[in-house]
């Protein structure tokens, strides 16, 4: 008899222990206001209260609050209410709230709604790399959790609070010289009412070239397109890269003709021309309409490195240069003119460089019927008059540079190393440094002019302590200072 009564007593005892361990009433028996939150809308750092029953104010460490996907701090516990703050790490504009204890998990009846941010004002005109201020309301006080985009490109935030953000305009393409502003907070996206204007003198218009393009041989222009011949490690990898300035689109194709690091190119209004050192096939013509290179009459002078090559009207001019394989790199003085219609060469006036002989590639700047030669590791400057077939020595360049590029713009001549730009003053035969390009020093860049707009791009960027960082961007001269 005693043995039979013992299990019954044990069962009754376990039942009462189970009741004692249930610290909360079943959800369907709680008052109607249970699991309600007050207020239902707010912003980061606000205090939120949730109604519950049978809470133990003395056991604050027994409870945790899950706000959306983030845990947050409990401020106060009363028998029928728990208070906590809106966490800065909140990732959603609508978040359910859960109160978690040892043997329960209660969820708020309604989701909490985070007050969306508002943009009130911002700088209407600025430069890339400048710090601008965005003023508004309901920003995350932890500004590092905010996001700002200009034309969809992320910008770097450097400061802020609930009503203000400081952000640096990113160095990205702004081809229309304007940018939309979009602000991100949690899963909100807020767009500024007006676009801002970008006042850069040299405006980046592209940074997505399909390959690095470093200037060894030069470039040529036909219509609205610029053509770049790119030398690679293996001949079968050499590229002809094409940039369409109207659409800012790129095209890349295999280059079917021989190319060397000391070759040279130029273009007429309809065709491109390549000189490359070879015993037989050293002069080629490119027709963009049929994408075809054709061998033309061989250049009559000796094979040479770093030749000078340019076009004026219907003629192609080629000559000068030196022989990098001969001791002391003697310069050539002979100079020739090619007639594409006749497929024939004519020798022109020689140029004796004298003691200022350049040893590397020179910049060639064509302004009307005048051609300015500079650089090549020399201070010397020479001008060729194509109408008179004559050369004149000009005043020295400010410094001895190599692998510079020349271009014309607004009937004026320019030379660039990639970031630095100098303008030639015809009136007093002098050079003036003008507006810099971008924020990276570079060399072996390209420069060209299309439909009245000057462009500079590519090359090897040169940070203060590191060489060899090829770039893929192109800048357009939009706001010259002269």
C-alpha positions in Angstrom: 0.0 0.0 0.0 2.8 2.4 0.8 4.5 1.6 -2.4 1.5 2.4 -4.4 1.0 5.8 -2.8 4.6 7.0 -3.4 4.2 7.5 -7.2 1.0 9.5 -6.7 2.7 11.8 -4.2 5.6 12.3 -6.6 3.3 13.2 -9.5 1.4 15.7 -7.4 4.7 17.3 -6.2 6.1 17.6 -9.7 2.9 19.2 -10.9 3.1 22.0 -8.2 6.8 22.5 -9.0 5.9 23.1 -12.6 3.3 25.7 -11.7 5.7 27.4 -9.5 8.3 27.7 -12.3 5.8 29.4 -14.7 6.5 33.1 -13.9 4.2 34.5 -16.6 0.5 34.0 -17.4 -0.3 32.3 -20.8 -0.6 34.9 -23.6 -4.3 34.4 -24.1 -5.0 35.2 -20.4 -2.9 38.4 -20.3 -4.6 41.8 -20.3 -5.4 43.3 -23.8 -2.7 46.0 -23.5 0.0 43.3 -22.9 2.8 43.3 -25.5 1.9 46.9 -26.6 4.7 49.3 -27.1 4.7 53.1 -26.4 5.5 55.0 -28.5 5.2 53.0 -31.7 7.3 55.5 -33.7 10.7 57.0 -32.8 14.3 57.4 -33.6 17.7 56.2 -32.3 18.2 56.6 -28.6 14.5 57.1 -27.8 13.1 55.2 -24.8 10.4 52.6 -25.7 8.1 50.9 -23.1 6.5 47.5 -23.5 3.6 46.3 -21.3 3.9 42.9 -19.7 2.9 41.3 -16.4 4.6 39.6 -13.6 8.0 41.1 -14.3 10.6 41.1 -11.5 12.2 44.6 -11.1 15.0 43.0 -9.0 16.1 40.6 -11.7 17.0 42.9 -14.6 19.8 40.6 -15.7 17.2 37.8 -16.3 15.7 39.7 -19.3 17.0 40.6 -22.7 15.5 42.7 -25.5 15.8 41.8 -29.2 15.0 44.9 -31.2 14.6 43.6 -34.8 17.9 41.7 -35.1 19.8 43.8 -32.6 20.0 43.5 -28.8 19.5 46.7 -26.9 19.9 48.0 -23.4 17.2 47.8 -20.7 16.7 51.0 -18.8 14.1 50.1 -16.3 11.8 47.2 -15.2 8.5 47.5 -13.4 6.1 44.7 -12.5 4.0 45.4 -15.6 6.4 47.3 -17.9 9.9 47.2 -19.3 11.7 50.2 -20.8 14.6 50.1 -23.3 16.2 52.3 -26.0 16.2 52.2 -29.8 19.6 50.8 -30.8 21.9 52.7 -33.2 22.6 49.4 -35.0 19.0 49.0 -36.1 18.9 47.9 -39.7 15.2 48.1 -40.5 12.6 50.8 -40.5 10.0 48.4 -39.2 11.1 46.1 -36.3 9.3 43.7 -34.0 10.4 43.7 -30.4 10.9 40.6 -28.3 11.3 40.3 -24.5 13.2 37.2 -23.6 13.3 35.5 -20.2 14.3 32.1 -18.9 11.2 30.3 -20.1 9.4 32.7 -22.3 9.8 34.9 -25.4 7.1 37.5 -26.0 6.8 39.6 -29.2 5.2 43.1 -29.4 1.7 43.2 -30.9 2.9 45.8 -33.4 6.2 46.6 -35.1 8.1 49.7 -34.1 8.5 52.2 -36.9 11.8 54.1 -37.1 11.3 57.7 -38.1 12.8 58.1 -41.6 15.6 60.7 -42.2 14.9 64.0 -43.9 17.3 66.0 -46.1 16.8 69.8 -45.6 19.7 71.4 -47.4 23.2 70.8 -48.8 25.9 72.6 -50.8 24.5 73.2 -54.3 27.9 73.4 -56.1 31.2 71.9 -55.1 34.4 70.1 -56.3 35.3 66.5 -56.1 37.3 65.7 -53.0 35.7 68.6 -51.2 33.9 68.1 -47.9 30.2 69.1 -48.0 27.6 69.4 -45.3 24.2 67.8 -45.5 21.7 69.1 -43.0 18.5 67.3 -42.1 16.5 65.5 -39.3 16.5 62.1 -37.7 19.9 61.0 -38.7 21.6 58.2 -36.8 23.8 59.9 -34.2 26.4 57.3 -35.0 27.2 58.8 -38.4 29.4 55.9 -39.4 26.1 53.9 -39.8 24.8 56.4 -42.4 25.4 56.1 -46.1 25.6 58.8 -48.8 25.7 58.3 -52.5 26.4 60.7 -55.4 25.1 59.4 -58.7 24.9 56.0 -57.0 28.6 56.1 -56.0 29.4 55.7 -52.3 31.0 58.7 -50.5 33.2 58.8 -47.5 31.6 60.2 -44.3 33.9 62.0 -41.9 31.5 63.4 -39.3 28.0 64.1 -38.3 25.2 64.0 -35.7 21.4 63.8 -35.6 20.9 66.8 -37.9 24.1 67.0 -40.0 26.5 64.9 -42.0 29.9 65.8 -43.3 30.9 63.9 -46.5 33.6 64.0 -49.1 32.6 64.1 -52.7 34.0 60.9 -54.3 36.5 61.0 -57.1 34.3 59.3 -59.7 32.9 60.2 -63.1 30.5 63.1 -63.3 30.1 63.4 -67.1 27.2 65.8 -66.9 28.9 67.9 -64.3 26.1 67.3 -61.8 25.2 64.7 -59.3 22.1 63.4 -57.4 22.3 62.8 -53.7 20.9 59.7 -52.0 21.1 59.1 -48.3 20.8 55.7 -46.7 19.8 54.9 -43.1 18.7 51.4 -41.9 16.7 50.3 -45.0 15.5 53.8 -45.9 16.7 55.6 -49.0 16.1 59.3 -49.2 16.9 61.3 -52.4 17.7 65.0 -52.4 15.3 67.2 -54.3 17.9 68.9 -56.5 21.1 67.8 -58.2 24.3 69.5 -57.2 26.8 71.0 -59.8 30.4 69.7 -60.0 32.7 72.6 -60.6 35.9 70.6 -61.5 37.9 72.3 -64.2 39.0 68.8 -65.4 35.9 66.6 -65.1 36.3 62.8 -64.9 33.9 61.4 -67.5 35.0 57.7 -67.4 36.9 55.3 -65.1 35.9 51.9 -66.6 38.2 51.4 -69.5 38.4 47.6 -70.3 42.2 47.6 -69.7 45.0 49.7 -68.3 46.1 52.1 -71.0 49.6 53.4 -70.8 51.0 55.7 -73.5 53.9 54.1 -75.4 52.9 54.8 -79.0 50.3 57.5 -78.7 46.7 57.8 -79.9 44.8 59.1 -82.8 41.3 60.6 -83.3 38.7 59.9 -86.0 35.3 61.6 -85.7 34.1 61.3 -82.1 36.3 58.3 -81.2 39.8 58.1 -79.8 42.0 55.1 -80.6 44.7 53.8 -78.3 47.3 51.2 -79.4 48.3 49.2 -76.3 51.6 47.3 -76.0 51.3 44.0 -74.0 53.8 41.3 -72.9 53.1 39.2 -75.9 52.4 40.4 -79.5 49.1 38.4 -79.7 47.9 40.3 -76.6 48.4 43.8 -78.1 45.1 45.8 -78.2 43.4 48.5 -80.1 41.1 50.2 -77.6 38.5 52.6 -78.7 36.7 55.3 -76.6 33.5 56.8 -78.0 33.2 60.3 -76.4 29.5 60.7 -77.3 28.4 57.7 -75.3 31.5 57.2 -73.1 31.6 53.6 -74.1 34.7 51.5 -74.7 35.5 48.8 -77.2 38.6 46.6 -77.3 39.9 44.4 -80.1 43.1 42.6 -81.0 45.7 44.6 -82.8 46.7 42.9 -86.0 49.9 44.8 -86.8 53.4 44.8 -85.2 53.9 47.2 -82.4 57.0 48.2 -80.4 57.4 50.4 -77.3 59.1 53.1 -79.5 56.5 53.0 -82.3 54.3 56.0 -83.1 50.8 56.8 -84.4 48.8 59.7 -85.6 45.5 60.2 -87.4 43.9 62.2 -90.2 40.2 63.0 -90.3 39.4 59.6 -91.7 42.3 57.2 -91.1 44.9 56.2 -88.6 48.6 55.7 -89.3 51.2 53.6 -87.5 55.0 53.7 -87.9 56.8 50.8 -86.4 60.5 49.9 -86.8 60.8 47.1 -89.3 62.9 46.3 -92.4 59.8 45.8 -94.6 56.4 46.6 -93.2 57.0 49.7 -91.2 54.1 52.0 -92.2 50.4 51.1 -91.9 47.1 52.7 -92.5 43.9 51.9 -90.5 40.4 52.3 -91.8 37.9 52.3 -89.0 34.9 51.8 -91.3 36.1 48.2 -92.1 38.4 47.7 -89.1 41.3 46.9 -91.4 45.1 47.7 -91.3 46.7 48.1 -94.7 50.4 48.2 -95.5 51.4 51.4 -97.2 54.6 52.6 -98.8 57.6 52.1 -96.6 59.0 55.1 -94.7 62.1 56.2 -96.7 64.3 57.1 -93.7 66.3 54.8 -91.5 64.5 52.8 -88.8 64.4 54.9 -85.7 63.0 55.0 -82.1 60.8 57.8 -80.6 60.0 59.4 -84.0 58.0 62.6 -84.2 54.7 62.0 -86.0 51.7 64.3 -86.6 49.1 65.3 -89.2 48.3 68.6 -90.7 45.4 68.7 -93.3 45.6 65.7 -95.5 49.4 65.1 -94.9 51.2 62.9 -92.4 54.6 64.1 -91.1 57.2 61.7 -89.8 60.9 61.8 -88.9 63.5 62.9 -86.3 63.8 60.4 -83.4 67.0 58.4 -82.5 68.5 55.0 -82.4 68.2 53.5 -78.9 70.4 50.5 -79.9 73.4 52.6 -80.8 75.9 54.0 -78.2 75.1 57.7 -77.3 71.7 57.4 -79.0 72.5 59.7 -82.0 69.5 61.8 -83.2 68.1 61.8 -86.7 67.5 65.1 -88.3 65.7 64.0 -91.5 62.0 64.7 -91.8 59.3 63.6 -94.3 55.8 64.2 -95.4 53.4 61.5 -96.6 50.5 62.0 -99.0 47.9 59.3 -98.4 46.2 59.9 -101.8 49.4 59.4 -103.7 50.8 56.9 -101.2 54.2 58.6 -101.5 56.8 60.4 -99.4 58.5 63.7 -99.8 61.6 64.8 -97.8 61.1 68.1 -95.9 63.4 70.5 -94.0 65.8 68.8 -91.6 66.0 69.8 -88.0 69.4 70.0 -86.3 68.7 69.7 -82.5 72.2 70.8 -81.6 73.3 70.4 -78.0 69.7 70.1 -76.7 69.1 66.8 -78.4 66.1 64.9 -76.9 66.7 61.2 -76.2 63.2 60.0 -75.5 59.7 60.5 -76.9 58.7 64.1 -77.5 55.4 65.8 -77.1 53.9 67.0 -80.3 51.4 69.9 -80.1 49.5 70.8 -83.4 47.9 74.2 -83.4 46.6 75.1 -86.9 49.6 74.9 -89.2 52.1 75.3 -86.4 53.6 72.3 -84.6 55.4 72.6 -81.2 57.9 69.9 -80.2 59.0 69.7 -76.6 60.2 67.2 -73.9 62.0 64.0 -74.7 64.3 64.5 -71.7 65.3 68.0 -73.0 64.5 71.6 -72.1 64.5 72.4 -75.8 61.4 73.6 -77.8 61.1 73.8 -81.5 58.3 75.0 -83.8 57.6 73.8 -87.3 55.6 75.9 -89.8 54.0 73.5 -92.2 53.1 76.2 -94.7 56.7 77.4 -94.9 58.4 74.1 -94.2 60.7 75.7 -91.7 61.9 75.1 -88.1 62.5 77.7 -85.4 64.1 77.3 -82.0 61.9 78.6 -79.2 62.5 79.4 -75.5 63.1 76.5 -73.2 60.4 74.5 -71.5 60.2 75.0 -67.7 61.7 71.6 -67.0 63.2 68.6 -68.8 60.4 66.1 -69.1 59.9 62.8 -70.9 56.8 61.0 -72.2 54.7 64.1 -72.1 51.7 64.5 -74.5 50.6 67.5 -76.5 47.1 68.7 -77.5 45.4 71.8 -78.8 42.3 73.4 -77.3 40.6 76.7 -78.1 43.4 77.4 -80.7 46.0 77.2 -78.1 48.8 74.6 -77.5 49.2 72.5 -74.4 51.6 69.9 -73.0 50.8 67.5 -70.1 52.6 65.0 -68.0 49.3 63.5 -66.9 48.3 65.8 -64.0 50.3 68.9 -64.6 49.4 70.9 -67.7 51.3 73.8 -69.4 49.9 76.3 -71.9 52.1 77.7 -74.6 51.9 81.5 -75.1 52.5 82.3 -78.7 52.7 86.1 -78.1 55.7 86.0 -75.8 57.1 82.5 -76.5 56.6 81.3 -72.9 54.9 78.5 -70.9 52.3 78.9 -68.1 51.2 76.1 -65.8 47.4 75.9 -65.8 44.7 73.7 -64.3 45.8 70.3 -62.9 44.0 67.1 -63.8 42.6 64.9 -61.0 44.4 64.0 -57.9 47.1 61.5 -58.9 50.4 62.3 -60.5 51.0 60.2 -63.6 53.1 59.9 -66.6 52.8 58.2 -70.1 49.2 59.5 -70.2 47.2 60.2 -73.4 45.9 63.6 -74.5 43.6 64.3 -77.4 40.9 66.8 -78.6 37.5 65.8 -80.0 34.8 68.2 -81.2 36.3 71.1 -79.3 36.8 69.3 -76.0 40.2 68.3 -74.6 40.7 64.9 -72.9 43.5 63.5 -70.8 43.5 59.9 -69.5 45.3 56.7 -68.8 49.0 56.4 -67.9 50.8 55.2 -64.9 49.6 57.0 -61.7 52.4 58.0 -59.3 51.5 58.3 -55.7 54.2 60.0 -53.5 56.1 56.8 -52.8 54.8 54.2 -55.2 55.4 53.8 -59.0 53.5 51.7 -61.5 49.8 52.1 -60.7 48.1 52.2 -64.1 44.9 54.2 -64.3 41.7 53.6 -66.4 40.1 57.0 -66.2 39.5 59.9 -68.6 39.1 63.6 -67.8 37.5 66.3 -69.9 38.5 69.9 -69.8 35.2 71.6 -68.9 36.0 74.8 -67.1 39.4 76.2 -68.1 40.6 79.1 -66.0 41.8 81.2 -68.8 
